[in-house]
Amino acid sequence: MTRERLSPLDSSFLHAEDAVSHMHIGSVGIFEGPPPPFEQALAMVRGKLALVPRYRQVARFVPFDLGRPVWVDDPHFALDYHVRNTALPAPGDDGQLRALVGRIMGQQLDRTKPLWEIWNVEGLAGGRWAMVAKTHHALVDGVSGTELLAVIMDLSPEATILDPDEWAPHPAPGRVELMAEAVGDLLRSPYEQVRAVRAATRVPRLALRQALDVAHGVSSMAGIVRPTRVSSLNGPLGPHRRYDWAATTVDDVKRVRKALGGTFNDVVLSAITRGFRDLLLSRGESVDRVVRTLVPVSVRVRADTGLAVGDGTYANKVSAMFAELPVAIEDAEERLHAITSQMEGLKESKEALAGEALTSLSGFAPPMLLALGMRLATRVAQRNVNTVTTNVPGPQFPLYVLGRRMLEAYPYVPLAGQVRIGVAIFSYDGRVTFGVTGDRDTTADLEVLCRGIEVGMDELLARCR
């Protein structure tokens, strides 16, 4: 049989992972009560597994890194290992839930099993319950990850529990078989490269324009090699995580955008800038600097969602831009205009296109060199990037699980390298939420950043009035 091999980018997420850098993304959904019986939740997920075949597969490494890892069926798949039930002690407040999320996300996913978990959390105040979802980045990126979660959610209160399929795993390949397939792919790859070049030359004008755009983007990305000022935002990570959140509304962000200018993303980045300003000041550090952030962006075309229900096609198609949050600017409106001007320049520079092109080129490198490079990259002392801010748009209508409406949804972004804080933004049903991940050993003050984000939005709204 033909096994699907991980892309270079997806492989890199596995190679980047170590004892302290856990490369899973996640979300926290808070639902109206009462919580569903656990057996009913199991039945609901079991009936949807046929729509997401990857959830019953594991990533198998090729001996000697002769090829990128491949997805194979897990012959020991057990649903109740991946779907779990837990409960908070009284009073079951949001602070206790955030602490639980930090503990769950601080645990590395078991590489010998499919790379996902869902935790149903009972005991929240007000009769609510929560669903904590955890999925490895190699399995799916943030954009299509949202769609994968939607597979087990309904668009109406009428719960749908499908009959489970009659699934039987394909036999697991042995070491020799994996090596033989990898060698075969290596022998075939020169042909595939020549074929791709010939296809590009059919439209030389388009190919030339793309090449120029990539060259321009690479040139603009060269600025990230300049280290930023030393601060507590960067340093060695521990294995455990803290988690906190902030929130505003879609209408408030749109109100600011309409009155003061900029994009939706510019407004939320401005609020985040205020949060980092407050955090640095509270730590007694100078704000006469910038906070450089990696901003992942999706490079999918609109029709390419990354998930084709029925054939189970998934792929990370994500690139990045690098923005500098102007924490030195005290005035909220001036801060927003500075970000808007900068982001317009980054879009003109084609930085995201260059990042995507460089990632694609890594597919031409021998897999063992790719593996070595990613392992080294996560260990090199770095101050080139201070944080990560990723914005994933969600549905602006309510979703349901087993007839229970999801009231709020908060995203989770992993930490890696020497970046101690990451911020994920998610919009759902009129709400915009900021999920903030911190290294447990060095970010006991994560709440300062979260409250600063909300104050930053309040300042911008005050200017609108």
N, C-alpha and C positions, 0 to 999 in steps of 0.2 A: 504494500500500500504506500501511497505518497503521504508523507507526514509534513505538516506545516512547520517551517523553521522560523524562529523568532527573527524579527527585523534587527538591524544593527542597534537602533535606538532602544528597542525593548530589551535586547540582550544587555545593553549598558546598564539598565536599571537593576538587573540581577548582579552584574559584576561590581556595581558601585556599593552594593549592600555589604555591611560588615556588622560587627558586634554592637556598634553604636549608631550606625546609619541604617535605619529601617525604611525601605523604599515602598511603603504602602500609603495609598491615599484613603480617604474615608469621609463619612458624613454622619451626622446625628439628626435623626428625625424625631420630633416630639409630637405625639398623637393624642387625640382625645380618647377618654376611656370608654368602657373598661378595657383592660388589656386582654388580648385574645388568649384562649387556652393554648398551651405550648404545642399540643398534638395538632391543633388546627393550624398553627403557624407552620409546623413541619409539612403538613399536607399541602398547604398553599405553595410553599417553595418547591416541594417535590413535583407538583404538577407543572411548574414553569421551567424546570431544568432543561426540557427539550428545546426551549427557545434560546438557551445560552450554553451550548455544548462545552465551551471552555471551562465552565464551572465544575466539570468532572474530569479535567485533565491536569497533568503536572508537567512542569518544565524539566526535561532531561538534558543534562550536559553531555557533550560528546567527549570521549576520552582524549586527553592531550590537547583539548581545545582545537581539534582539527576542523570543526565547524561550529556554527552558532547553535545554541540549544534548540530542541524541537519539543512540540507539544505532543504528549502521548496520553492515552486514557489511563486513569487511575484504577487498577484492578481491585483496590481495597476501599473504593469510595464509600464513605458512610456519612449520610446527610446530617445526622445528629452530632457529628463532630464539628460541622461548620455552622449550624444553626444552634444557638445556645440561649439559655434562659437564666436571668439573674434578677436580683431585686435590691433596691436601696433600703436602708434602715430609716425609720422615722427621724426627721420629718420629711425626707425625700425632696429636699430643695434643689434648685439648679446648681448650686455650688457642689453638692455631693455628686450630681450627675457629671459635672465637668471633671471632678477628680477621678471618677470611674473611667471616663473616656481617656484621660491621660494614662491611666494604668493599662487599659486595653491596648491603646495605640503604642505603648512603650514595649510591647511584646512582639518579637519578630515572628512573622508567619512561618509555619513549618514547610520547608522546601520539598519535603517528601509527599506532600498532599496538595490538592488544588489550593491556589493562593487567595483564599477569601474566607471571611467569617461574617456572620450576622449575629448580633447580640440583642435579644429582646429584654428590655429593662423595665421591670414593674416597680411600683411603689413611689412614683413621683407624686408630689403634692397636687391636690385638685383632681385626683382620680386619673391623671394622665399616665402615659407610659412612653418609652422611647425605643427606637431601633437604631443601634450603632452598627454601621456597615464599614467593612474594612477589606480593601482589595489591593493587591500588589500592583504597582505602577507598570510592571512588565505585562500585566494582563490587559490593562486598558488605561487610557489617559483620562484626564478630568472631564473632557467634553463628552466622550462616549460613555464614560463611567456613569454620568447622569442618566443616560439612556438605558444602561443596564439595570440600574435601580428601578427605572420606570417599568421594566418587564414584570417585576413582582408587585407593582402598584396598579391600582385601578383608577379610572377616570370618573367613577361614580361610586356612591355608597353601596351599590349592589356588589357584594363580594363574588369573585370568580375563583373557584377551586377546580382546576383542570385534572382530568385523570392522568396519572403518571404514565410515561412511556415505558415500553419494554426494552430498556437499555441493557446492552451487553458490551463490556469493554473489549476493544481490540487487544490482541496479545501484545504484551510489552516487548519492545525490541531489546536484544542483548547488546553488549559492548561492541562485538565485532560488527553487528548489523549497523549500529549507529556510526561506527567509523567508516564502513563501506559506503553508506549513504552520503556522508560528509565528503569523502574523496570523490564520489561521483558528482556532487554539486560543484566541487572545485574544478573538475575537468570540464564541466559544462559552462562555468561562469564566464570564461573568455568569449565564448560565442554570444552569450547574453549581453555582454558589454559591447561587443561590436554591433550587435543588432540594435541596441539602444542608440549608439552613435549614428548609425545609418538612418534610424527613424528621425533623429533630430535634424540631420542634414536635409531632409525633405522640406523643411521649413527653415531655411538658413536665417531669414530675417528675424524670426521669433527666437531662434537659438542664440543669435548674436545679442539681441536685446536682453534675454535672460542672463547671458554671461556678463554683460555690462552691469546689470542690476546687482548680481551677486558680488562682482568685484567692488562696486560702490559700497555695498553692505559690509563686506569684510573690512574695507578701509575704515568705516565708521566704528566697527567693533573693536578696532585696535586700542581705543581709549580705555577699555576695561583692564588693560594690563597695568595701568597705573594703580598702585595700591591706595586705598582710602586711609584716612587717619586711624591710628590704633584706638580701639574702643572695646567696651565690654560686649558689643554686639557679635564679635567674632572670637573664636577660641575653641579649644577641644570640647567635644560633646561627651556627655555621659549616656548611659543606655536608657534612661527613663525620661518621661515627657510630662510637661504641664499643658493644660488646655484651658482656654478662656474664650469668651466671645463678646462681640458688640453688635449693635443692630440699628438700622434706620429703615426708611420706607422708600419704595421706588418713586412714589410721588414727590417726596422731599428731594431726592437726587435730581429728578426731572425739573423741579421748580428752580433749583440752583443753576442747573445747566441752562435753562431758558433765560434766567435773569442775568447771570454773570458770564455765560459762555462756556466753551469747552465741551468735552464729551462726557458720557456717563462714567467712563473709566477715569477721566481726569478728575472728576468730582470725588470719587471714592479714594483715589490716590492722594488727593489733597487732605482729606480727613485722616488718612493713615499717616501722612507726613506730620500732622499735628500730634498724633499719638506717639510717634518716635521722638519728636521734639520734647514732649513732656517726659518721656522715659529717660532720655539722656540728661535732662536738667535735674530730674529727681535723683539720678545717680551721681550728680556733681560733675558731669562731663560737659565739655564745651559743645555748643551747637553751631559754632563757626566752622561749618563743614557741610558735606552732603552725606546722605545715606544712600548708597548705591543698591538698587534692587534689580534682581532678575525678574522679568515679566514674561512668563510663558504665554505664547499665543498659538491658537489653532491655525494650521495652514491647510485645513480641509476646504474643499469647495463646498458650496451650500448643499449640493446633492449627495456629497460623500459623507455620510454620518459616521462611518467607522463600524457600524453594526448592521449587518444584513440578517434580519431575523429569518431563520430557516436554514441558512448555510453557515451561520456562526462565524462571519468574517470580522475580525477585530484588527485594529492596527493603531499604534500611536502615530499621529501626524501632528506634531507639536514642535514649535520653534521658540525663539526667545528674543526679546529686546532687553536692553539694559538702560534703566532710567535712574536719574539721580534726584532723590527726594530733597527739596530745599528746606531742610529743618532750620536753617539760619533765619528764614523769613518769618517774622512774628505775625504780620497782618494776613488774615485768612484769605481775602480776595486777591491780594498780591501773590500769595502762595499758589492759588489756583491758576492765575494767569501764567505764572512761571512754568508750571507743570504742563499746561496746554501748549505753550510755545515749544517746550522741549519735546513733547510727544509728537507734535506735528513734524518736527525736524527728524525724529527717529523714523517715522513712517516714510518720509521722503528719502531717507538714507537706505531704505531696503534692508534694514538690519535683520528683520525676521526672515526674509527670503534667503539672506546669506547664511543664517544659522541653520535653516532647513537644508540648504544645499550642502553645507559642510557635514551635517549629520548623514545625508544620503551618501556622500562620498566615502564615509567610513565603511560602507558595505563593500567597497573594493579592497579594503585592507584585510590581510590574513586574520581570521577570527582570533587566533592566539595573541596577536599584537593588540587587537581591540580590547581583549580581556585584560591584558597587562596594563594598557593605558588607562582604563577606567579604574583599576585598582590603585594605581599610583596617584591618579588625579584626586581621589578622595582623601589621600594621606598627606598631600603637600600643604604646608602652611599657607593659608590664603587670606588676604584682606581685600581682594578685588571686588567681591560682592558681599554686602552686609546683611541682606535679607532677600526673601522671595515674596512676591505679591502676585497671586494668580486669581483671575476673575472668571468664573464659570456661570454663564447665564442659565437659569432654570425656567421651568414652566410658570406662567403667570395665571395659573388656575389651580384649584385644589386637587390633591391626589389622596388616595385612600388605600388602606391596607385592611383587608377583612372587614370592610364597612366602617373603619375608623378614619376620620379625617386627619391628615398631617397638618398640624398647626404651624410649626416652624421647622426650618431645616438649616443646619450649620455645617460648613465644610471643614475638612481636616487636610492639612498639607504636611508632608514629611520634612525632616531636617537631614542634612548631610554635609560632609566636609567639615567646615568650621563655622557654619551659619547657625546661630543659636536661636533665632526667631524666624518664623514664617507666617504669612498672613494669606488666607484664602477668602475670597468674596463670592457669595452665592445669592442669586435673586430668585425668590419663589413666592408666588401668590401675593404680590404687592409688598413683600418684605425684602430688604437687603441685609444679609448677615455677614459678619466678619468672624471667621474661625481662626484663632491665633494659637499656634503651636510654639512651645518654648522648651528649651533644655531644662530639665527639672533642677539640676544642680546649680544653675546660674541665673534663673529667671523667676525668682520668688515674687517679683514685682510685676508680673505680667498684667495684672489688673490695671496698673497705671497706663499702659499702652492702650488697653481696651477702652477705658474711660476717656482717654485723650482723643480717640477716634470719634466717640460720640460728641464730645465737646467741639471737635473740629467741624462736624456737621451742623451743630447748633450755631456756631459762628457764621457759617456760610448762609444758613437760613435767615439769620438776623440781618445780614447784608441785603438779602432779597427784599426784606420788608422796608 
